[in-house]
């Protein structure tokens, strides 16, 4: 099994994080977005040194972390200034999304989002007093998932004043093209809208795939946009609580450090710095291992779920699987796989009505676990056919 997805199940079963305690031990967990890796050595050593020193207090080095994040994010096409207003550390991406919208739009504003999409998006919008406006992706179940720019324009013309992007998109794994993002930016300029781009999956593009931040596609995009990202998905650091907002237009958007940075975890900041400066070779190994698992998934689906359809994701470690050709699995195939096969996937309908008949698979695991999961799923599909 390729490093670093070579951690034995016996080691993983000792973990107390959500992936490994949410279900009984007879369930194979391929749902929540955690990866089955050990920490990259630079991160492990930095955290171990902090523990040895008793360095477990409050986060304070805001300027240092902002500079680290700015220098790292500049690789995605936008030369990010690391000044006091361009990069704002935040507790996590959800906080960054909510606070960015709350501080740039009037309460009650309509905010467009693009289902099938990450389940918390609509609840996040409601939590900060915004009105979610669904404009589904075109061809989410095909080879060319893309933004419905005409639908977005209609929603903006009807009064929506924000757009919440998932880029790279979760769960389809598509990296939106620069052309469609530039067209979106032009629409936002025309209608006086704000674009908040959740770019948490940006570090996890597959080998040979280029990611460009929304802020990198045009001057117009920087004028209307904010991007939010984190090391958490790429380096399995979700529990350490650290993300950052890249503000494309500080003169227009007031997203102050003093308001948002207090909840950053000290260990999260230490881990993020070690990840984004000393662990990029390790990240390349992970991306290669994920690509290898996609090759394996293609074989496993051909053998065990031959009527399933999918599009190989451009980024991330989740795959959007169309199981509608197996009507016996119902609208929520993940429920059937859990009940009858003891495999836990993410429920397709949770991503929006477009997810009926779909399931999301987390493939950031060993070849052995992935093979056993698809073997079990194939048996369930055959029994229910």
Buried (B, 14 or more C-beta within 10 A) or exposed (E): BBEBBBBEBEEBEEEEEBBBEEBEEEBBBBBBBBBBBBBBEBBBEBBEEBEEEEEEEEBEBBBEBBBBBBBBBBBBBBEBBBEEBBBBBBBBBBBBBBBBBBBBBEEEBBBBBBBBBBBBBBEBBEEBBBBBBBBBBBBBBEEEBBBBBEBBBBBBEEEBBBBBBBBBBBBBBBBBBBEBBBBBBBBBBEBEBBBBBBBBBBBBBBEEBEBBBBBBBBEBBBBBBBBBBBBBBBBBBBBBBBBBBBBBBBEEBEBBBEEBBEBBBBBBBBBBBBBBEBBBEBBEBBBBBBBBBBEBBEEBBEEBBEEBBBBEBBBBBBBBBBBBEBEEBBBBBBBBBBEBBBBBBBBBBBBBEBBBBBBBBBBBBBBEBBBBBBBBBBBBBEEBE
